Structures are given as structure tokens and as C-alpha cells.
């Protein structure tokens, strides 16, 4: 024997219809999620990582001091990377990212390729301790530690979950 219970409550049925309509049109929540993610990434730059990024090398700090860029923040020599963060949404995706060429090496870490250094305004290079002037120097590249800026901490994930619940249930934002 089968037992069937049918709910004839118009309030429940109206809520179910509202949820179904909202789930069909996910763009508004995807847009909101992408904005939350962008906020979280911007906060990563403000706090210099969450968790904290590997500190700059002393030689990098000295170079920045000589160039007038220190004190400053990690990954923000000129601010191009932090300013490039964009948010985008579709009906099925919430996306945050950057189109800056050097972003990946900062996100994942790695080693820069070798480069030949040549003088810009003189015929040769010379530095204290060098035996003689040279026309060029091969630099082997440097190791750059990962400083993930495109991560969303648990507090950000909680903001996303709360926004989703509000959207699906029709709660106030």
C-alpha cells in the first residue's frame, strides 16, 4: 500500500516557484559572487596575503629604497597588478582574474628566464668589484616564490554561501 501526502499550501508552492525561477536565472548571483571574489582578492593585496606572503628579499627592499619605492607593499611596486583585477559573470560562472602578463609567476611562483643585460647609455657595464668593464652580462634569472593573490579565504567563501542562500530563498540582501 502506497501512502501519498500532497501539500496544498499556496505559500509553499509560491516559494517553490520563486526558487525555480531564481535557479533558471543565475546571472544576478553569479555577478554578486564575482564581486565578492574581487573584494577578497583586493583584500589579499591590502593585507599582503592571506596567509601572509613570503617577505621580499633584503636585496629587493634595498633596490626599492634606492628607486624611491620603499616602504611599500609586496606585489605593488607600481600597483598595476592589483589594479588589473577584474570580475566577470555569466549565467553559469563567476570569474575573477587579471590579464597582466607577469601575474602567473606571482600566483604560482617560478623562475624567470635568463636575460642578457646591456648598457643603456654607455658603451660598457661596470660595477664595484668588477675586474673590468664588459659589453654585456648574462643574468641566469631569479626564483620568485608563490604569492597567491587569487585565493579566497574561508571568510570569503562564507560570504559567497550566505549570498547564495539569500538569492535562492529570496531573502533581503
N, C-alpha and C positions, 0 to 999 in steps of 0.2 A: 504494500500500500504506500503510495506517494503522498506526501503532505506538501502543499504549496501555500506559501503565505505571500499575499500581494499587498504592497504598500500603496495606499490610495491617497497619501498625504501630498497635497499640491506644493507645499513648501519644499519638501524633499525633492519632488520631481522638478521643480523650478531650479533648485540648486544644482541638480544633476545636469540639467540642460545648460545652465550657465558654465559649469565646469567643462562640458563637452565643447561649447563654443570657444572658450578660452584656450583649450588644448589645440583646437584647429588653427588658431591664430597665435603662434608663439612669438612673433616678431617683437611685441612690446616687452615681454620678459627677457628675450634674448638681448634686446637693446639695453635693458636695465642691468643685466648680468655683465655685459661687456663694459659698461660704465663703472660698475663695482670693481671689475678686474683692473681697469685702468687706474682707478683710485688707489688700489692696493699696490700696483707697480710704482706709481708715483710716491707712495709712502715708503717703498723699498729704497728709492733714491734718497728720500729725506732722511731716513734712518741709517743709510749706508748698509743696507742688507738686513734681512730677517730670515734666518740668523745672520749675524754680523759678517760682512765680507772680510776676506784676508786683507790686512793692512797693506798700504803701499810700502815699497822698499825705501830705505833711507835715501838711496841714490835718486829715486824718483821724486821724493819730497825735496831734496836739495835742488834738483833741476827746476822743479816748480817754483821754489823760492827765488831762484835766480831769474826766472821768467816773470815773476810777479803774480804767480797763480797759487800761492800758498800763504796763509792757510786756505784750505779748500776741502772739497769732498771727493771721495773716491768715485770714479767714473763720471766726474763732472768738471773736467778741465775747462771746457767752453760751454757745456750744457746741451750740446747737440743731441746726444743720445737720449737724455731724459726728456727733452722737448719733442723728440720724434715719436714718442709712444702714442699710438692711435687705437681707437676702439671701433669695431665694426660689428654689425649683426645682420643675420638673415632670419628666415623663419625657423631654421634648424640649427644655427650656430651663433655663438657669442665668441668674438675673436678680439684679442689684444696683441699688438706686435709693433714692430719697427721695420723700417726699410733701410736703416743705417748699415752700411757695408761692414763695419767692424763690430757690430752687435754680437754676432755669434761667438767670437773668440772671448768676449767678456762673459757671456752667458755660460758657455761650456768650458772655457779655458783652452789652452793650447800653446803652440809655439809659433812665433812669427817666422816667416821665411828669411833666408839670408838676403842681405842687401849690400850694394856697393855704395860707399859714402864718398862723394867727390866734393871738392871745394866749390862754393857758390860764387865768391867774389875774388878769389885769389888763384894762383897757379898751383898751389900745393897745400896740403894739410900739415899742421904741426901742433903739438900739444906738449905740455910739461912732461918730461920723462921720455919723450920720443928721441930716438937716436938721430934722426934726420927728417927733413920734410918728405912727404910722399904724395903722389898724384891721386891715390885713392886707397881706401881701406875696405876690406870685406868684413862686414859685420855678420856673425853667424845667426842672428835672430835672438829673441828673448822668450822665456817661458812666461806666460800670463796665466795666473790662477783663475779658476772659475769664480765668478762673482754673479751668481744668478739673480737677475733683476726681474725676470718674467715669472716669478713664482708667486703663488697665492697662499699665504699662511692660513692656518685653521680659522682664525678670526674672520678672514675674508670669505672662506668657504661657508662659515655660519651666516654671514650677511647674505650670501647667494641663496642658501637654503631658505632663509626667512623670506626673502623676496619672492621665491618660487611658491612658497605656501600661500603668501598673501595674494599672489596673482591667480593661482588655481582656485582658491576659495573665494576670491572676490573681495578680500579684506582691504581695508584702507591702507594706503602707503604712507 
